[in-house]
């Protein structure tokens, strides 16, 4: 599978300190390159920084949570201050690789999430903190503990939050979202759903306080402390265009009709990600076991659905996605399946036993061009 023949241009493509020995895993002979790097992640970032500075659109990392456990593939026992210092230093290196509209996503649990957020605020600036996503990582109840911990967190930071807001993608409409659009009045514009026509009155103008008269003569005023979204003139225009819904009887509180055909391409991402939408740790384990029935399973893998949602919010086909704690190769696998390039960094031997083996059929399917780099050990 390893083809060591390269052109002179390819051999000189990376000037940031990568070793001279390079191996090609990909089938393609032209086009953008994805990279698997075997070595310490800080060493790898030092090697690629000059080549990829401000070129990575999305970074996802699933670092050790420092939960004082020893796993098959890594040891997760550091003094708190040591763990925080090492991870903060690593993230500071990562931040230099992000594009202006790029974002960093970090998985973590409730033991360290608050300490880590303060540390990341110092690196990115509090103004560039985007959100905390809550992921339902298990659906079963844990009865041996005081509380059954059924969720983890994903901290989201942007290189520049305002730019990221303009460029981030929406979630596609699923069947549940589409089912909320009906057409009880047989409007020729198709299915619609009604939304509130009144809002909080804190910053309202005088023109937003008025009476709305329904077609049947019923009069409506905004509730106490609220005002209408639109002026009386604009509301009348909407009524004449059959865009205000007063209920089947014509006497209900006026609501605005929003047509599915006129909606933008998707939904604003929310911060509560349910297991039924993006999978669980258990479903991810089953996937890994199916892929590697003869290998030791990772204890806390992330499901492909979860990573797919992240990178499709944060990036576009052709963009570079980076994961410097690659583990079993989920991020690289999902990137290839979504038409994106990846940089995957892993220090363990499972970069061959898991990552390479997992990617092999995808490389063949998508005719991807992937390079393998082995950093020297010190």
C-alpha positions in Angstrom: 0.0 0.0 0.0 2.9 2.3 0.6 4.2 3.8 -2.6 7.5 5.7 -2.0 7.8 7.1 -5.5 7.3 10.9 -5.5 8.0 13.8 -7.8 10.7 16.3 -7.0 8.0 18.9 -6.4 6.2 16.7 -3.9 9.5 15.9 -2.1 10.1 19.6 -1.6 6.5 20.5 -0.8 6.9 20.9 2.9 9.7 23.2 4.2 8.6 23.2 7.9 10.9 20.5 9.1 9.2 17.2 8.1 11.5 14.3 7.6 12.9 13.4 4.1 11.3 10.0 4.1 7.7 10.3 2.8 5.2 7.6 1.8 2.2 8.0 -0.4 -1.0 6.3 0.7 -3.2 7.8 -2.0 -4.3 6.8 -5.5 -4.5 10.2 -7.0 -1.4 11.7 -8.7 -2.7 15.3 -8.8 -4.7 17.6 -6.6 -4.7 18.6 -2.9 -2.9 16.4 -0.4 -4.2 15.1 3.0 -1.6 14.1 5.6 -1.2 11.5 8.3 1.6 12.4 10.7 3.1 9.8 13.1 4.7 11.7 16.0 4.3 13.9 19.0 1.6 16.4 18.2 3.6 19.5 19.3 6.5 18.4 17.3 4.2 17.9 14.3 2.7 21.3 14.6 6.2 22.9 14.8 7.0 21.0 11.6 4.0 22.1 9.6 3.3 25.6 11.0 5.1 27.6 8.2 3.3 25.6 5.5 -0.2 25.7 7.0 -0.3 28.9 8.9 -3.8 30.5 8.5 -4.8 27.7 6.1 -6.8 25.3 8.3 -10.6 26.0 8.3 -11.6 23.7 11.1 -9.7 22.1 14.0 -11.4 19.4 16.1 -9.5 17.8 19.0 -10.5 15.2 21.6 -7.6 15.5 24.1 -7.1 13.4 27.2 -9.7 14.5 29.8 -7.2 14.0 32.7 -9.6 11.7 34.5 -6.9 9.7 36.2 -7.5 6.6 34.2 -5.1 4.3 32.2 -6.4 3.2 28.8 -5.1 0.7 26.3 -3.8 3.4 23.9 -2.8 6.2 26.3 -2.3 7.2 29.9 -4.6 9.9 31.2 -3.0 10.8 34.5 -1.3 14.2 34.9 -1.4 16.7 37.7 -4.1 19.2 36.9 -1.7 22.1 36.4 0.6 20.0 34.1 -2.4 18.8 32.0 -3.7 22.4 31.6 -0.4 23.8 30.8 0.4 21.2 28.1 -3.1 21.4 26.5 -3.1 25.2 26.6 0.4 25.4 24.9 -0.8 22.9 22.3 -4.0 24.9 21.5 -1.9 28.1 21.3 0.1 26.4 18.5 -3.1 25.3 16.8 -4.6 28.8 16.8 -1.8 30.0 14.4 -3.1 27.5 11.8 -6.7 28.8 11.6 -8.0 30.8 8.7 -9.7 34.2 9.5 -13.0 32.4 9.5 -11.7 29.2 11.1 -12.8 27.6 14.3 -11.5 25.2 17.0 -13.8 22.6 18.6 -12.6 20.8 21.8 -14.3 17.8 23.4 -14.1 17.8 27.2 -16.1 16.6 30.3 -17.3 18.5 33.4 -14.2 17.8 35.4 -12.1 20.2 33.4 -14.4 22.2 31.2 -14.5 25.3 33.3 -10.7 25.4 33.8 -10.2 24.8 30.1 -12.6 27.6 29.0 -10.7 30.2 31.1 -7.4 29.0 29.6 -8.8 29.2 26.0 -10.3 32.6 26.7 -6.8 33.8 27.3 -5.6 32.3 24.0 -8.4 33.4 21.7 -9.9 36.3 23.7 -13.3 36.1 25.4 -14.9 37.9 22.5 -14.0 34.9 20.2 -15.7 32.3 22.4 -18.6 31.1 20.2 -20.6 28.6 22.3 -20.6 25.4 24.4 -22.2 22.5 22.8 -23.8 19.8 25.1 -23.5 16.4 23.6 -25.7 13.5 25.0 -22.9 10.9 24.9 -24.9 8.1 26.5 -28.6 7.2 26.7 -28.4 4.6 29.6 -28.5 5.5 33.3 -25.4 5.1 35.4 -26.6 3.9 38.8 -23.3 3.5 40.6 -22.6 7.2 40.9 -24.3 10.1 42.7 -25.5 11.5 39.3 -25.7 9.6 36.0 -23.4 11.7 33.8 -25.0 11.5 30.4 -23.4 14.4 28.6 -20.1 15.9 27.6 -19.1 19.3 26.2 -17.6 20.8 23.1 -16.1 24.2 23.5 -16.2 26.2 20.3 -13.8 29.1 19.6 -13.2 31.1 16.4 -10.2 32.9 15.1 -12.6 35.9 14.7 -16.1 35.3 16.0 -17.7 37.9 13.8 -16.2 36.4 10.6 -17.1 32.9 11.7 -20.7 33.9 12.2 -21.0 35.1 8.6 -19.3 32.0 7.2 -20.5 29.1 9.3 -23.0 26.7 7.7 -26.5 25.9 8.8 -27.8 22.4 9.6 -29.9 20.8 6.8 -33.6 20.4 7.3 -34.4 17.0 8.6 -37.7 15.2 8.5 -38.7 16.4 12.0 -38.1 20.1 11.0 -39.9 19.7 7.7 -42.9 18.1 9.4 -43.6 21.3 11.3 -44.6 23.1 8.0 -48.2 22.6 7.1 -50.7 24.2 4.8 -54.1 24.4 6.5 -55.4 27.2 4.3 -54.1 25.7 1.0 -51.9 28.6 0.3 -50.5 28.4 -3.2 -47.0 29.2 -1.9 -46.9 25.8 -0.2 -46.3 24.6 3.4 -45.7 27.1 6.1 -45.4 27.4 9.9 -46.5 30.3 12.0 -44.2 32.3 14.3 -44.9 34.9 16.9 -45.7 38.4 15.6 -44.8 40.1 19.0 -41.5 40.6 20.7 -40.1 42.1 23.9 -40.7 45.8 24.0 -37.4 46.9 25.5 -36.1 48.7 22.4 -39.4 49.3 20.6 -40.4 52.4 18.8 -43.8 54.1 19.2 -44.9 52.7 15.8 -44.7 49.1 17.0 -47.6 49.7 19.5 -50.9 49.6 17.7 -54.0 47.6 17.3 -54.4 44.8 14.7 -57.8 44.2 13.3 -58.5 40.7 12.0 -60.6 40.2 8.8 -63.6 39.2 11.0 -63.3 42.4 13.1 -61.5 40.9 16.1 -59.1 43.4 17.6 -55.7 42.5 19.0 -53.2 44.4 21.0 -49.7 43.2 22.0 -49.4 41.6 25.4 -48.1 43.6 28.4 -44.4 44.3 28.0 -44.4 43.4 24.3 -44.9 45.0 21.0 -45.6 44.0 17.4 -42.6 43.2 15.2 -43.9 45.5 12.4 -45.6 48.9 12.1 -49.3 49.1 11.4 -48.7 49.8 7.8 -46.4 46.8 7.3 -48.9 44.5 9.1 -51.7 45.6 6.8 -49.5 44.8 3.8 -48.8 41.4 5.2 -52.5 40.8 5.9 -53.4 41.7 2.3 -50.7 39.3 1.1 -52.2 36.5 3.3 -49.0 36.3 5.4 -50.7 36.8 8.8 -52.5 33.8 10.3 -55.4 34.4 12.7 -56.2 30.8 13.2 -58.8 28.6 11.5 -61.7 30.6 13.1 -60.1 33.9 12.2 -60.1 35.1 15.8 -56.7 33.9 17.1 -53.7 36.0 18.0 -52.1 37.1 14.8 -48.9 35.1 13.8 -46.6 35.5 10.9 -46.6 32.8 8.2 -43.1 31.6 7.2 -43.1 29.5 4.0 -40.7 26.6 3.6 -40.1 27.5 0.0 -38.8 30.9 1.1 -36.6 29.7 3.9 -32.8 29.7 3.6 -30.9 26.5 3.1 -31.0 25.2 6.6 -31.4 25.7 10.4 -29.3 27.6 12.8 -27.3 25.0 14.8 -28.5 24.6 18.4 -26.3 23.8 21.4 -28.0 20.7 22.6 -27.0 17.7 20.5 -29.1 14.6 21.3 -27.8 11.1 20.9 -30.5 10.2 18.4 -29.1 12.9 16.1 -25.3 12.5 16.5 -24.7 9.1 18.1 -23.2 8.1 21.4 -19.9 6.7 22.8 -21.5 3.3 22.7 -22.5 3.5 19.0 -19.0 4.7 18.2 -17.5 1.8 20.0 -19.7 -0.6 18.0 -18.5 1.0 14.8 -14.8 0.6 15.8 -15.4 -3.0 16.8 -16.9 -3.7 13.5 -14.0 -2.1 11.7 -11.3 -3.7 13.9 -12.6 -6.9 15.4 -9.1 -8.1 16.3 -7.8 -4.9 17.8 -8.1 -3.4 21.3 -11.1 -1.0 21.2 -10.8 2.7 22.1 -12.6 3.4 25.3 -14.1 6.8 24.4 -14.3 7.2 20.6 -16.5 9.8 19.1 -19.2 8.8 16.6 -18.8 9.8 13.0 -22.2 11.6 13.1 -20.9 13.9 15.7 -17.7 14.8 13.9 -19.7 15.1 10.6 -22.0 17.7 12.1 -19.0 19.7 13.5 -17.0 19.8 10.2 -20.1 20.5 8.1 -20.9 23.5 10.3 -17.4 24.8 10.3 -16.0 24.0 6.8 -16.7 23.4 3.1 -15.6 20.6 0.7 -12.0 21.2 -0.2 -11.1 22.9 3.1 -8.5 21.5 5.5 -9.7 19.9 8.7 -7.1 19.1 11.4 -7.1 16.7 14.3 -4.0 16.5 16.4 -5.3 13.7 18.7 -6.4 11.5 15.9 -7.0 8.3 17.9 -8.8 5.7 15.7 -9.0 8.1 12.7 -12.6 9.2 12.9 -12.0 12.9 11.9 -9.9 11.9 8.9 -12.5 9.3 7.8 -15.3 11.8 8.1 -13.3 14.5 6.3 -12.7 12.2 3.3 -16.4 11.2 3.2 -17.4 14.9 3.1 -14.9 16.0 0.4 -12.5 17.7 2.7 -8.8 17.4 3.2 -7.3 16.5 6.6 -4.2 16.7 8.7 -4.2 13.9 11.2 -1.6 13.7 13.9 -1.2 10.7 16.3 1.8 9.5 18.4 0.6 6.0 19.0 1.2 2.9 16.8 -2.5 2.8 16.1 -1.9 5.4 13.4 -1.1 2.3 11.3 -3.2 -0.4 12.9 -6.3 1.8 13.1 -6.1 5.1 11.1 -4.3 3.8 8.0 -6.5 0.6 7.9 -9.6 2.6 8.4 -8.7 5.1 5.7 -7.5 2.6 3.1 -11.0 1.8 1.6 -12.0 5.5 1.6 -8.7 6.5 -0.1 -9.6 4.0 -2.8 -13.2 5.0 -3.0 -12.6 8.7 -3.3 -9.2 8.4 -5.1 -7.8 10.6 -2.4 -4.2 11.7 -2.2 -2.9 11.1 1.3 0.8 11.3 2.4 2.2 9.5 5.5 4.9 11.2 7.5 7.0 9.6 10.2 8.6 12.1 12.5 11.9 11.1 14.1 11.7 10.1 17.8 13.9 12.0 20.2 
